[in-house]
């Protein structure tokens, strides 16, 4: 079972945005604002695995992912230091 599937089971009444292709970067769910939480480094790793250079992945993340706003439910991106 994926993290998204588990979150959907735990919060069946919630509607939240999932960024297609980045399920492996989801690390949790923010209960206060009801949003998925993504690990920035995992997002970048996915972009690099898809063929981008690291620098291009950072630029793509900054302009196409981080700056995207979908209203309530827009995902949270965190820098994980563990």
mmCIF file of the N, C-alpha and C atoms, coordinates in Angstrom:
data_MODEL
# 
_entry.id   MODEL 
# 
loop_
_atom_site.group_PDB 
_atom_site.id 
_atom_site.type_symbol 
_atom_site.label_atom_id 
_atom_site.label_alt_id 
_atom_site.label_comp_id 
_atom_site.label_asym_id 
_atom_site.label_entity_id 
_atom_site.label_seq_id 
_atom_site.pdbx_PDB_ins_code 
_atom_site.Cartn_x 
_atom_site.Cartn_y 
_atom_site.Cartn_z 
_atom_site.occupancy 
_atom_site.B_iso_or_equiv 
_atom_site.pdbx_formal_charge 
_atom_site.auth_seq_id 
_atom_site.auth_comp_id 
_atom_site.auth_asym_id 
_atom_site.auth_atom_id 
_atom_site.pdbx_PDB_model_num 
ATOM 1   N N  . UNK A 1 1  ? 0.843   -1.173 0.000   1.00 0.00 ? 1  UNK A N  1 
ATOM 2   C CA . UNK A 1 1  ? 0.000   0.000  0.000   1.00 0.00 ? 1  UNK A CA 1 
ATOM 3   C C  . UNK A 1 1  ? 0.894   1.244  0.000   1.00 0.00 ? 1  UNK A C  1 
ATOM 4   N N  . UNK A 1 2  ? 0.536   2.210  -0.830  1.00 0.00 ? 2  UNK A N  1 
ATOM 5   C CA . UNK A 1 2  ? 1.314   3.446  -0.906  1.00 0.00 ? 2  UNK A CA 1 
ATOM 6   C C  . UNK A 1 2  ? 0.898   4.401  0.215   1.00 0.00 ? 2  UNK A C  1 
ATOM 7   N N  . UNK A 1 3  ? 1.696   5.418  0.425   1.00 0.00 ? 3  UNK A N  1 
ATOM 8   C CA . UNK A 1 3  ? 1.354   6.426  1.426   1.00 0.00 ? 3  UNK A CA 1 
ATOM 9   C C  . UNK A 1 3  ? 0.052   7.127  1.053   1.00 0.00 ? 3  UNK A C  1 
ATOM 10  N N  . UNK A 1 4  ? -0.133  7.426  -0.225  1.00 0.00 ? 4  UNK A N  1 
ATOM 11  C CA . UNK A 1 4  ? -1.369  8.095  -0.665  1.00 0.00 ? 4  UNK A CA 1 
ATOM 12  C C  . UNK A 1 4  ? -2.577  7.219  -0.363  1.00 0.00 ? 4  UNK A C  1 
ATOM 13  N N  . UNK A 1 5  ? -2.474  5.937  -0.652  1.00 0.00 ? 5  UNK A N  1 
ATOM 14  C CA . UNK A 1 5  ? -3.582  5.027  -0.353  1.00 0.00 ? 5  UNK A CA 1 
ATOM 15  C C  . UNK A 1 5  ? -3.878  4.995  1.138   1.00 0.00 ? 5  UNK A C  1 
ATOM 16  N N  . UNK A 1 6  ? -2.845  4.969  1.967   1.00 0.00 ? 6  UNK A N  1 
ATOM 17  C CA . UNK A 1 6  ? -3.045  4.960  3.414   1.00 0.00 ? 6  UNK A CA 1 
ATOM 18  C C  . UNK A 1 6  ? -3.696  6.251  3.888   1.00 0.00 ? 6  UNK A C  1 
ATOM 19  N N  . UNK A 1 7  ? -3.253  7.371  3.353   1.00 0.00 ? 7  UNK A N  1 
ATOM 20  C CA . UNK A 1 7  ? -3.847  8.660  3.731   1.00 0.00 ? 7  UNK A CA 1 
ATOM 21  C C  . UNK A 1 7  ? -5.312  8.704  3.319   1.00 0.00 ? 7  UNK A C  1 
ATOM 22  N N  . UNK A 1 8  ? -5.637  8.167  2.146   1.00 0.00 ? 8  UNK A N  1 
ATOM 23  C CA . UNK A 1 8  ? -7.029  8.150  1.688   1.00 0.00 ? 8  UNK A CA 1 
ATOM 24  C C  . UNK A 1 8  ? -7.899  7.277  2.594   1.00 0.00 ? 8  UNK A C  1 
ATOM 25  N N  . UNK A 1 9  ? -7.336  6.210  3.127   1.00 0.00 ? 9  UNK A N  1 
ATOM 26  C CA . UNK A 1 9  ? -8.064  5.362  4.072   1.00 0.00 ? 9  UNK A CA 1 
ATOM 27  C C  . UNK A 1 9  ? -8.255  6.091  5.395   1.00 0.00 ? 9  UNK A C  1 
ATOM 28  N N  . UNK A 1 10 ? -7.183  6.743  5.870   1.00 0.00 ? 10 UNK A N  1 
ATOM 29  C CA . UNK A 1 10 ? -7.232  7.433  7.157   1.00 0.00 ? 10 UNK A CA 1 
ATOM 30  C C  . UNK A 1 10 ? -8.109  8.679  7.131   1.00 0.00 ? 10 UNK A C  1 
ATOM 31  N N  . UNK A 1 11 ? -8.220  9.332  5.967   1.00 0.00 ? 11 UNK A N  1 
ATOM 32  C CA . UNK A 1 11 ? -8.971  10.579 5.825   1.00 0.00 ? 11 UNK A CA 1 
ATOM 33  C C  . UNK A 1 11 ? -9.925  10.485 4.633   1.00 0.00 ? 11 UNK A C  1 
ATOM 34  N N  . UNK A 1 12 ? -10.901 9.585  4.686   1.00 0.00 ? 12 UNK A N  1 
ATOM 35  C CA . UNK A 1 12 ? -11.762 9.355  3.508   1.00 0.00 ? 12 UNK A CA 1 
ATOM 36  C C  . UNK A 1 12 ? -12.626 10.558 3.128   1.00 0.00 ? 12 UNK A C  1 
ATOM 37  N N  . UNK A 1 13 ? -12.877 11.448 4.053   1.00 0.00 ? 13 UNK A N  1 
ATOM 38  C CA . UNK A 1 13 ? -13.729 12.606 3.776   1.00 0.00 ? 13 UNK A CA 1 
ATOM 39  C C  . UNK A 1 13 ? -12.967 13.784 3.185   1.00 0.00 ? 13 UNK A C  1 
ATOM 40  N N  . UNK A 1 14 ? -11.652 13.689 3.150   1.00 0.00 ? 14 UNK A N  1 
ATOM 41  C CA . UNK A 1 14 ? -10.826 14.807 2.701   1.00 0.00 ? 14 UNK A CA 1 
ATOM 42  C C  . UNK A 1 14 ? -10.609 14.800 1.192   1.00 0.00 ? 14 UNK A C  1 
ATOM 43  N N  . UNK A 1 15 ? -10.493 16.003 0.651   1.00 0.00 ? 15 UNK A N  1 
ATOM 44  C CA . UNK A 1 15 ? -10.091 16.195 -0.735  1.00 0.00 ? 15 UNK A CA 1 
ATOM 45  C C  . UNK A 1 15 ? -8.766  16.938 -0.709  1.00 0.00 ? 15 UNK A C  1 
ATOM 46  N N  . UNK A 1 16 ? -7.776  16.403 -1.381  1.00 0.00 ? 16 UNK A N  1 
ATOM 47  C CA . UNK A 1 16 ? -6.471  17.056 -1.412  1.00 0.00 ? 16 UNK A CA 1 
ATOM 48  C C  . UNK A 1 16 ? -5.843  16.841 -2.771  1.00 0.00 ? 16 UNK A C  1 
ATOM 49  N N  . UNK A 1 17 ? -4.858  17.662 -3.082  1.00 0.00 ? 17 UNK A N  1 
ATOM 50  C CA . UNK A 1 17 ? -4.191  17.603 -4.375  1.00 0.00 ? 17 UNK A CA 1 
ATOM 51  C C  . UNK A 1 17 ? -2.983  16.681 -4.328  1.00 0.00 ? 17 UNK A C  1 
ATOM 52  N N  . UNK A 1 18 ? -2.919  15.795 -5.309  1.00 0.00 ? 18 UNK A N  1 
ATOM 53  C CA . UNK A 1 18 ? -1.782  14.895 -5.478  1.00 0.00 ? 18 UNK A CA 1 
ATOM 54  C C  . UNK A 1 18 ? -1.064  15.323 -6.750  1.00 0.00 ? 18 UNK A C  1 
ATOM 55  N N  . UNK A 1 19 ? 0.236   15.497 -6.671  1.00 0.00 ? 19 UNK A N  1 
ATOM 56  C CA . UNK A 1 19 ? 1.005   15.874 -7.849  1.00 0.00 ? 19 UNK A CA 1 
ATOM 57  C C  . UNK A 1 19 ? 1.389   14.592 -8.576  1.00 0.00 ? 19 UNK A C  1 
ATOM 58  N N  . UNK A 1 20 ? 0.822   14.423 -9.754  1.00 0.00 ? 20 UNK A N  1 
ATOM 59  C CA . UNK A 1 20 ? 1.011   13.203 -10.531 1.00 0.00 ? 20 UNK A CA 1 
ATOM 60  C C  . UNK A 1 20 ? 2.498   12.915 -10.758 1.00 0.00 ? 20 UNK A C  1 
ATOM 61  N N  . UNK A 1 21 ? 2.882   11.673 -10.476 1.00 0.00 ? 21 UNK A N  1 
ATOM 62  C CA . UNK A 1 21 ? 4.249   11.234 -10.707 1.00 0.00 ? 21 UNK A CA 1 
ATOM 63  C C  . UNK A 1 21 ? 5.185   11.408 -9.525  1.00 0.00 ? 21 UNK A C  1 
ATOM 64  N N  . UNK A 1 22 ? 4.680   11.981 -8.437  1.00 0.00 ? 22 UNK A N  1 
ATOM 65  C CA . UNK A 1 22 ? 5.554   12.259 -7.299  1.00 0.00 ? 22 UNK A CA 1 
ATOM 66  C C  . UNK A 1 22 ? 5.084   11.589 -6.005  1.00 0.00 ? 22 UNK A C  1 
ATOM 67  N N  . UNK A 1 23 ? 4.325   10.504 -6.132  1.00 0.00 ? 23 UNK A N  1 
ATOM 68  C CA . UNK A 1 23 ? 3.838   9.803  -4.938  1.00 0.00 ? 23 UNK A CA 1 
ATOM 69  C C  . UNK A 1 23 ? 4.982   9.370  -4.022  1.00 0.00 ? 23 UNK A C  1 
ATOM 70  N N  . UNK A 1 24 ? 6.110   8.992  -4.605  1.00 0.00 ? 24 UNK A N  1 
ATOM 71  C CA . UNK A 1 24 ? 7.250   8.528  -3.813  1.00 0.00 ? 24 UNK A CA 1 
ATOM 72  C C  . UNK A 1 24 ? 7.859   9.643  -2.967  1.00 0.00 ? 24 UNK A C  1 
ATOM 73  N N  . UNK A 1 25 ? 7.514   10.886 -3.242  1.00 0.00 ? 25 UNK A N  1 
ATOM 74  C CA . UNK A 1 25 ? 8.046   12.017 -2.475  1.00 0.00 ? 25 UNK A CA 1 
ATOM 75  C C  . UNK A 1 25 ? 7.124   12.425 -1.328  1.00 0.00 ? 25 UNK A C  1 
ATOM 76  N N  . UNK A 1 26 ? 5.958   11.809 -1.224  1.00 0.00 ? 26 UNK A N  1 
ATOM 77  C CA . UNK A 1 26 ? 5.025   12.147 -0.140  1.00 0.00 ? 26 UNK A CA 1 
ATOM 78  C C  . UNK A 1 26 ? 5.529   11.529 1.151   1.00 0.00 ? 26 UNK A C  1 
ATOM 79  N N  . UNK A 1 27 ? 5.616   12.368 2.183   1.00 0.00 ? 27 UNK A N  1 
ATOM 80  C CA . UNK A 1 27 ? 6.099   11.878 3.471   1.00 0.00 ? 27 UNK A CA 1 
ATOM 81  C C  . UNK A 1 27 ? 5.061   12.010 4.577   1.00 0.00 ? 27 UNK A C  1 
ATOM 82  N N  . UNK A 1 28 ? 3.912   12.610 4.272   1.00 0.00 ? 28 UNK A N  1 
ATOM 83  C CA . UNK A 1 28 ? 2.914   12.724 5.317   1.00 0.00 ? 28 UNK A CA 1 
ATOM 84  C C  . UNK A 1 28 ? 1.721   13.561 4.924   1.00 0.00 ? 28 UNK A C  1 
ATOM 85  N N  . UNK A 1 29 ? 0.926   13.876 5.939   1.00 0.00 ? 29 UNK A N  1 
ATOM 86  C CA . UNK A 1 29 ? -0.310  14.625 5.775   1.00 0.00 ? 29 UNK A CA 1 
ATOM 87  C C  . UNK A 1 29 ? -0.407  15.648 6.898   1.00 0.00 ? 29 UNK A C  1 
ATOM 88  N N  . UNK A 1 30 ? -0.638  16.892 6.551   1.00 0.00 ? 30 UNK A N  1 
ATOM 89  C CA . UNK A 1 30 ? -0.779  17.965 7.537   1.00 0.00 ? 30 UNK A CA 1 
ATOM 90  C C  . UNK A 1 30 ? -2.215  17.979 8.031   1.00 0.00 ? 30 UNK A C  1 
ATOM 91  N N  . UNK A 1 31 ? -2.419  17.590 9.267   1.00 0.00 ? 31 UNK A N  1 
ATOM 92  C CA . UNK A 1 31 ? -3.771  17.506 9.814   1.00 0.00 ? 31 UNK A CA 1 
ATOM 93  C C  . UNK A 1 31 ? -4.394  18.866 10.067  1.00 0.00 ? 31 UNK A C  1 
ATOM 94  N N  . UNK A 1 32 ? -3.593  19.881 10.290  1.00 0.00 ? 32 UNK A N  1 
ATOM 95  C CA . UNK A 1 32 ? -4.150  21.217 10.551  1.00 0.00 ? 32 UNK A CA 1 
ATOM 96  C C  . UNK A 1 32 ? -4.813  21.812 9.316   1.00 0.00 ? 32 UNK A C  1 
ATOM 97  N N  . UNK A 1 33 ? -4.136  21.698 8.177   1.00 0.00 ? 33 UNK A N  1 
ATOM 98  C CA . UNK A 1 33 ? -4.630  22.318 6.948   1.00 0.00 ? 33 UNK A CA 1 
ATOM 99  C C  . UNK A 1 33 ? -5.070  21.313 5.899   1.00 0.00 ? 33 UNK A C  1 
ATOM 100 N N  . UNK A 1 34 ? -5.010  20.019 6.261   1.00 0.00 ? 34 UNK A N  1 
ATOM 101 C CA . UNK A 1 34 ? -5.493  18.948 5.390   1.00 0.00 ? 34 UNK A CA 1 
ATOM 102 C C  . UNK A 1 34 ? -4.803  18.943 4.025   1.00 0.00 ? 34 UNK A C  1 
ATOM 103 N N  . UNK A 1 35 ? -3.470  18.908 4.054   1.00 0.00 ? 35 UNK A N  1 
ATOM 104 C CA . UNK A 1 35 ? -2.692  18.928 2.813   1.00 0.00 ? 35 UNK A CA 1 
ATOM 105 C C  . UNK A 1 35 ? -1.624  17.849 2.853   1.00 0.00 ? 35 UNK A C  1 
ATOM 106 N N  . UNK A 1 36 ? -1.308  17.317 1.681   1.00 0.00 ? 36 UNK A N  1 
ATOM 107 C CA . UNK A 1 36 ? -0.209  16.364 1.572   1.00 0.00 ? 36 UNK A CA 1 
ATOM 108 C C  . UNK A 1 36 ? 1.115   17.088 1.786   1.00 0.00 ? 36 UNK A C  1 
ATOM 109 N N  . UNK A 1 37 ? 2.082   16.364 2.310   1.00 0.00 ? 37 UNK A N  1 
ATOM 110 C CA . UNK A 1 37 ? 3.406   16.919 2.569   1.00 0.00 ? 37 UNK A CA 1 
ATOM 111 C C  . UNK A 1 37 ? 4.419   16.153 1.728   1.00 0.00 ? 37 UNK A C  1 
ATOM 112 N N  . UNK A 1 38 ? 5.177   16.894 0.934   1.00 0.00 ? 38 UNK A N  1 
ATOM 113 C CA . UNK A 1 38 ? 6.192   16.318 0.045   1.00 0.00 ? 38 UNK A CA 1 
ATOM 114 C C  . UNK A 1 38 ? 7.582   16.686 0.534   1.00 0.00 ? 38 UNK A C  1 
ATOM 115 N N  . UNK A 1 39 ? 8.523   15.769 0.383   1.00 0.00 ? 39 UNK A N  1 
ATOM 116 C CA . UNK A 1 39 ? 9.931   15.997 0.686   1.00 0.00 ? 39 UNK A CA 1 
ATOM 117 C C  . UNK A 1 39 ? 10.587  16.587 -0.560  1.00 0.00 ? 39 UNK A C  1 
ATOM 118 N N  . UNK A 1 40 ? 11.150  17.780 -0.439  1.00 0.00 ? 40 UNK A N  1 
ATOM 119 C CA . UNK A 1 40 ? 11.757  18.477 -1.578  1.00 0.00 ? 40 UNK A CA 1 
ATOM 120 C C  . UNK A 1 40 ? 12.863  17.643 -2.223  1.00 0.00 ? 40 UNK A C  1 
ATOM 121 N N  . UNK A 1 41 ? 13.723  17.051 -1.411  1.00 0.00 ? 41 UNK A N  1 
ATOM 122 C CA . UNK A 1 41 ? 14.838  16.276 -1.976  1.00 0.00 ? 41 UNK A CA 1 
ATOM 123 C C  . UNK A 1 41 ? 14.333  15.066 -2.765  1.00 0.00 ? 41 UNK A C  1 
ATOM 124 N N  . UNK A 1 42 ? 13.261  14.450 -2.301  1.00 0.00 ? 42 UNK A N  1 
ATOM 125 C CA . UNK A 1 42 ? 12.690  13.316 -3.034  1.00 0.00 ? 42 UNK A CA 1 
ATOM 126 C C  . UNK A 1 42 ? 12.068  13.777 -4.349  1.00 0.00 ? 42 UNK A C  1 
ATOM 127 N N  . UNK A 1 43 ? 11.456  14.958 -4.339  1.00 0.00 ? 43 UNK A N  1 
ATOM 128 C CA . UNK A 1 43 ? 10.925  15.525 -5.590  1.00 0.00 ? 43 UNK A CA 1 
ATOM 129 C C  . UNK A 1 43 ? 12.063  15.726 -6.584  1.00 0.00 ? 43 UNK A C  1 
ATOM 130 N N  . UNK A 1 44 ? 13.147  16.314 -6.123  1.00 0.00 ? 44 UNK A N  1 
ATOM 131 C CA . UNK A 1 44 ? 14.298  16.547 -7.003  1.00 0.00 ? 44 UNK A CA 1 
ATOM 132 C C  . UNK A 1 44 ? 14.885  15.236 -7.510  1.00 0.00 ? 44 UNK A C  1 
ATOM 133 N N  . UNK A 1 45 ? 14.959  14.229 -6.645  1.00 0.00 ? 45 UNK A N  1 
ATOM 134 C CA . UNK A 1 45 ? 15.467  12.918 -7.060  1.00 0.00 ? 45 UNK A CA 1 
ATOM 135 C C  . UNK A 1 45 ? 14.616  12.331 -8.181  1.00 0.00 ? 45 UNK A C  1 
ATOM 136 N N  . UNK A 1 46 ? 13.302  12.468 -8.076  1.00 0.00 ? 46 UNK A N  1 
ATOM 137 C CA . UNK A 1 46 ? 12.399  11.953 -9.105  1.00 0.00 ? 46 UNK A CA 1 
ATOM 138 C C  . UNK A 1 46 ? 12.642  12.676 -10.427 1.00 0.00 ? 46 UNK A C  1 
ATOM 139 N N  . UNK A 1 47 ? 12.804  13.982 -10.368 1.00 0.00 ? 47 UNK A N  1 
ATOM 140 C CA . UNK A 1 47 ? 13.058  14.747 -11.597 1.00 0.00 ? 47 UNK A CA 1 
ATOM 141 C C  . UNK A 1 47 ? 14.375  14.334 -12.249 1.00 0.00 ? 47 UNK A C  1 
ATOM 142 N N  . UNK A 1 48 ? 15.396  14.109 -11.440 1.00 0.00 ? 48 UNK A N  1 
ATOM 143 C CA . UNK A 1 48 ? 16.695  13.680 -11.970 1.00 0.00 ? 48 UNK A CA 1 
ATOM 144 C C  . UNK A 1 48 ? 16.571  12.276 -12.571 1.00 0.00 ? 48 UNK A C  1 
ATOM 145 N N  . UNK A 1 49 ? 15.862  11.387 -11.905 1.00 0.00 ? 49 UNK A N  1 
ATOM 146 C CA . UNK A 1 49 ? 15.665  10.038 -12.444 1.00 0.00 ? 49 UNK A CA 1 
ATOM 147 C C  . UNK A 1 49 ? 14.898  10.069 -13.766 1.00 0.00 ? 49 UNK A C  1 
ATOM 148 N N  . UNK A 1 50 ? 14.067  11.099 -13.933 1.00 0.00 ? 50 UNK A N  1 
ATOM 149 C CA . UNK A 1 50 ? 13.313  11.244 -15.183 1.00 0.00 ? 50 UNK A CA 1 
ATOM 150 C C  . UNK A 1 50 ? 14.144  11.876 -16.299 1.00 0.00 ? 50 UNK A C  1 
ATOM 151 N N  . UNK A 1 51 ? 15.425  12.200 -16.010 1.00 0.00 ? 51 UNK A N  1 
ATOM 152 C CA . UNK A 1 51 ? 16.311  12.656 -17.067 1.00 0.00 ? 51 UNK A CA 1 
ATOM 153 C C  . UNK A 1 51 ? 16.810  14.082 -16.966 1.00 0.00 ? 51 UNK A C  1 
ATOM 154 N N  . UNK A 1 52 ? 16.402  14.827 -15.971 1.00 0.00 ? 52 UNK A N  1 
ATOM 155 C CA . UNK A 1 52 ? 16.889  16.206 -15.825 1.00 0.00 ? 52 UNK A CA 1 
ATOM 156 C C  . UNK A 1 52 ? 18.235  16.220 -15.127 1.00 0.00 ? 52 UNK A C  1 
ATOM 157 N N  . UNK A 1 53 ? 19.012  17.245 -15.390 1.00 0.00 ? 53 UNK A N  1 
ATOM 158 C CA . UNK A 1 53 ? 20.201  17.477 -14.568 1.00 0.00 ? 53 UNK A CA 1 
ATOM 159 C C  . UNK A 1 53 ? 19.706  17.989 -13.227 1.00 0.00 ? 53 UNK A C  1 
ATOM 160 N N  . UNK A 1 54 ? 20.564  17.943 -12.226 1.00 0.00 ? 54 UNK A N  1 
ATOM 161 C CA . UNK A 1 54 ? 20.148  18.433 -10.906 1.00 0.00 ? 54 UNK A CA 1 
ATOM 162 C C  . UNK A 1 54 ? 19.781  19.914 -10.974 1.00 0.00 ? 54 UNK A C  1 
ATOM 163 N N  . UNK A 1 55 ? 20.580  20.717 -11.659 1.00 0.00 ? 55 UNK A N  1 
ATOM 164 C CA . UNK A 1 55 ? 20.298  22.151 -11.769 1.00 0.00 ? 55 UNK A CA 1 
ATOM 165 C C  . UNK A 1 55 ? 18.965  22.407 -12.468 1.00 0.00 ? 55 UNK A C  1 
ATOM 166 N N  . UNK A 1 56 ? 18.697  21.660 -13.540 1.00 0.00 ? 56 UNK A N  1 
ATOM 167 C CA . UNK A 1 56 ? 17.412  21.809 -14.231 1.00 0.00 ? 56 UNK A CA 1 
ATOM 168 C C  . UNK A 1 56 ? 16.253  21.367 -13.339 1.00 0.00 ? 56 UNK A C  1 
ATOM 169 N N  . UNK A 1 57 ? 16.476  20.320 -12.544 1.00 0.00 ? 57 UNK A N  1 
ATOM 170 C CA . UNK A 1 57 ? 15.443  19.848 -11.629 1.00 0.00 ? 57 UNK A CA 1 
ATOM 171 C C  . UNK A 1 57 ? 15.104  20.920 -10.593 1.00 0.00 ? 57 UNK A C  1 
ATOM 172 N N  . UNK A 1 58 ? 16.130  21.589 -10.063 1.00 0.00 ? 58 UNK A N  1 
ATOM 173 C CA . UNK A 1 58 ? 15.903  22.656 -9.085  1.00 0.00 ? 58 UNK A CA 1 
ATOM 174 C C  . UNK A 1 58 ? 15.120  23.800 -9.725  1.00 0.00 ? 58 UNK A C  1 
ATOM 175 N N  . UNK A 1 59 ? 15.496  24.192 -10.927 1.00 0.00 ? 59 UNK A N  1 
ATOM 176 C CA . UNK A 1 59 ? 14.784  25.270 -11.621 1.00 0.00 ? 59 UNK A CA 1 
ATOM 177 C C  . UNK A 1 59 ? 13.333  24.880 -11.892 1.00 0.00 ? 59 UNK A C  1 
ATOM 178 N N  . UNK A 1 60 ? 13.111  23.660 -12.360 1.00 0.00 ? 60 UNK A N  1 
ATOM 179 C CA . UNK A 1 60 ? 11.759  23.178 -12.636 1.00 0.00 ? 60 UNK A CA 1 
ATOM 180 C C  . UNK A 1 60 ? 10.932  23.166 -11.351 1.00 0.00 ? 60 UNK A C  1 
ATOM 181 N N  . UNK A 1 61 ? 11.519  22.638 -10.284 1.00 0.00 ? 61 UNK A N  1 
ATOM 182 C CA . UNK A 1 61 ? 10.831  22.607 -8.985  1.00 0.00 ? 61 UNK A CA 1 
ATOM 183 C C  . UNK A 1 61 ? 10.449  24.025 -8.547  1.00 0.00 ? 61 UNK A C  1 
ATOM 184 N N  . UNK A 1 62 ? 11.396  24.942 -8.614  1.00 0.00 ? 62 UNK A N  1 
ATOM 185 C CA . UNK A 1 62 ? 11.151  26.317 -8.160  1.00 0.00 ? 62 UNK A CA 1 
ATOM 186 C C  . UNK A 1 62 ? 10.019  26.995 -8.925  1.00 0.00 ? 62 UNK A C  1 
ATOM 187 N N  . UNK A 1 63 ? 9.988   26.825 -10.236 1.00 0.00 ? 63 UNK A N  1 
ATOM 188 C CA . UNK A 1 63 ? 9.043   27.578 -11.054 1.00 0.00 ? 63 UNK A CA 1 
ATOM 189 C C  . UNK A 1 63 ? 7.747   26.836 -11.374 1.00 0.00 ? 63 UNK A C  1 
ATOM 190 N N  . UNK A 1 64 ? 7.809   25.517 -11.462 1.00 0.00 ? 64 UNK A N  1 
ATOM 191 C CA . UNK A 1 64 ? 6.631   24.762 -11.893 1.00 0.00 ? 64 UNK A CA 1 
ATOM 192 C C  . UNK A 1 64 ? 5.912   24.032 -10.767 1.00 0.00 ? 64 UNK A C  1 
ATOM 193 N N  . UNK A 1 65 ? 6.617   23.754 -9.690  1.00 0.00 ? 65 UNK A N  1 
ATOM 194 C CA . UNK A 1 65 ? 6.000   22.995 -8.607  1.00 0.00 ? 65 UNK A CA 1 
ATOM 195 C C  . UNK A 1 65 ? 5.793   23.871 -7.375  1.00 0.00 ? 65 UNK A C  1 
ATOM 196 N N  . UNK A 1 66 ? 6.856   24.446 -6.867  1.00 0.00 ? 66 UNK A N  1 
ATOM 197 C CA . UNK A 1 66 ? 6.771   25.237 -5.640  1.00 0.00 ? 66 UNK A CA 1 
ATOM 198 C C  . UNK A 1 66 ? 5.839   26.427 -5.787  1.00 0.00 ? 66 UNK A C  1 
ATOM 199 N N  . UNK A 1 67 ? 5.874   27.100 -6.927  1.00 0.00 ? 67 UNK A N  1 
ATOM 200 C CA . UNK A 1 67 ? 5.050   28.287 -7.125  1.00 0.00 ? 67 UNK A CA 1 
ATOM 201 C C  . UNK A 1 67 ? 3.605   27.991 -7.509  1.00 0.00 ? 67 UNK A C  1 
ATOM 202 N N  . UNK A 1 68 ? 3.285   26.730 -7.746  1.00 0.00 ? 68 UNK A N  1 
ATOM 203 C CA . UNK A 1 68 ? 1.909   26.374 -8.125  1.00 0.00 ? 68 UNK A CA 1 
ATOM 204 C C  . UNK A 1 68 ? 0.989   26.530 -6.915  1.00 0.00 ? 68 UNK A C  1 
ATOM 205 N N  . UNK A 1 69 ? -0.184  27.095 -7.152  1.00 0.00 ? 69 UNK A N  1 
ATOM 206 C CA . UNK A 1 69 ? -1.167  27.262 -6.080  1.00 0.00 ? 69 UNK A CA 1 
ATOM 207 C C  . UNK A 1 69 ? -2.520  26.815 -6.601  1.00 0.00 ? 69 UNK A C  1 
ATOM 208 N N  . UNK A 1 70 ? -3.127  25.902 -5.880  1.00 0.00 ? 70 UNK A N  1 
ATOM 209 C CA . UNK A 1 70 ? -4.408  25.343 -6.292  1.00 0.00 ? 70 UNK A CA 1 
ATOM 210 C C  . UNK A 1 70 ? -5.532  25.722 -5.339  1.00 0.00 ? 70 UNK A C  1 
ATOM 211 N N  . UNK A 1 71 ? -5.259  26.656 -4.439  1.00 0.00 ? 71 UNK A N  1 
ATOM 212 C CA . UNK A 1 71 ? -6.246  26.996 -3.419  1.00 0.00 ? 71 UNK A CA 1 
ATOM 213 C C  . UNK A 1 71 ? -6.069  26.091 -2.212  1.00 0.00 ? 71 UNK A C  1 
ATOM 214 N N  . UNK A 1 72 ? -7.126  25.964 -1.440  1.00 0.00 ? 72 UNK A N  1 
ATOM 215 C CA . UNK A 1 72 ? -7.063  25.085 -0.274  1.00 0.00 ? 72 UNK A CA 1 
ATOM 216 C C  . UNK A 1 72 ? -6.693  23.687 -0.734  1.00 0.00 ? 72 UNK A C  1 
ATOM 217 N N  . UNK A 1 73 ? -5.822  23.060 -0.018  1.00 0.00 ? 73 UNK A N  1 
ATOM 218 C CA . UNK A 1 73 ? -5.393  21.726 -0.394  1.00 0.00 ? 73 UNK A CA 1 
ATOM 219 C C  . UNK A 1 73 ? -4.104  21.696 -1.181  1.00 0.00 ? 73 UNK A C  1 
ATOM 220 N N  . UNK A 1 74 ? -3.542  22.884 -1.504  1.00 0.00 ? 74 UNK A N  1 
ATOM 221 C CA . UNK A 1 74 ? -2.253  22.918 -2.196  1.00 0.00 ? 74 UNK A CA 1 
ATOM 222 C C  . UNK A 1 74 ? -1.220  22.217 -1.310  1.00 0.00 ? 74 UNK A C  1 
ATOM 223 N N  . UNK A 1 75 ? -0.444  21.303 -1.875  1.00 0.00 ? 75 UNK A N  1 
ATOM 224 C CA . UNK A 1 75 ? 0.526   20.556 -1.067  1.00 0.00 ? 75 UNK A CA 1 
ATOM 225 C C  . UNK A 1 75 ? 1.561   21.459 -0.388  1.00 0.00 ? 75 UNK A C  1 
ATOM 226 N N  . UNK A 1 76 ? 2.152   20.890 0.640   1.00 0.00 ? 76 UNK A N  1 
ATOM 227 C CA . UNK A 1 76 ? 3.241   21.532 1.373   1.00 0.00 ? 76 UNK A CA 1 
ATOM 228 C C  . UNK A 1 76 ? 4.540   20.838 0.973   1.00 0.00 ? 76 UNK A C  1 
ATOM 229 N N  . UNK A 1 77 ? 5.591   21.613 0.804   1.00 0.00 ? 77 UNK A N  1 
ATOM 230 C CA . UNK A 1 77 ? 6.906   21.077 0.464   1.00 0.00 ? 77 UNK A CA 1 
ATOM 231 C C  . UNK A 1 77 ? 7.852   21.404 1.604   1.00 0.00 ? 77 UNK A C  1 
ATOM 232 N N  . UNK A 1 78 ? 8.540   20.383 2.103   1.00 0.00 ? 78 UNK A N  1 
ATOM 233 C CA . UNK A 1 78 ? 9.432   20.580 3.241   1.00 0.00 ? 78 UNK A CA 1 
ATOM 234 C C  . UNK A 1 78 ? 10.831  20.079 2.907   1.00 0.00 ? 78 UNK A C  1 
ATOM 235 N N  . UNK A 1 79 ? 11.787  20.710 3.546   1.00 0.00 ? 79 UNK A N  1 
ATOM 236 C CA . UNK A 1 79 ? 13.182  20.256 3.495   1.00 0.00 ? 79 UNK A CA 1 
ATOM 237 C C  . UNK A 1 79 ? 13.356  19.371 4.712   1.00 0.00 ? 79 UNK A C  1 
ATOM 238 N N  . UNK A 1 80 ? 13.603  18.097 4.482   1.00 0.00 ? 80 UNK A N  1 
ATOM 239 C CA . UNK A 1 80 ? 13.714  17.131 5.556   1.00 0.00 ? 80 UNK A CA 1 
ATOM 240 C C  . UNK A 1 80 ? 15.179  17.022 5.984   1.00 0.00 ? 80 UNK A C  1 
ATOM 241 N N  . UNK A 1 81 ? 15.459  17.291 7.229   1.00 0.00 ? 81 UNK A N  1 
ATOM 242 C CA . UNK A 1 81 ? 16.836  17.274 7.725   1.00 0.00 ? 81 UNK A CA 1 
ATOM 243 C C  . UNK A 1 81 ? 17.152  16.028 8.556   1.00 0.00 ? 81 UNK A C  1 
ATOM 244 N N  . UNK A 1 82 ? 16.329  14.999 8.436   1.00 0.00 ? 82 UNK A N  1 
ATOM 245 C CA . UNK A 1 82 ? 16.609  13.792 9.214   1.00 0.00 ? 82 UNK A CA 1 
ATOM 246 C C  . UNK A 1 82 ? 17.449  12.829 8.439   1.00 0.00 ? 82 UNK A C  1 
# 
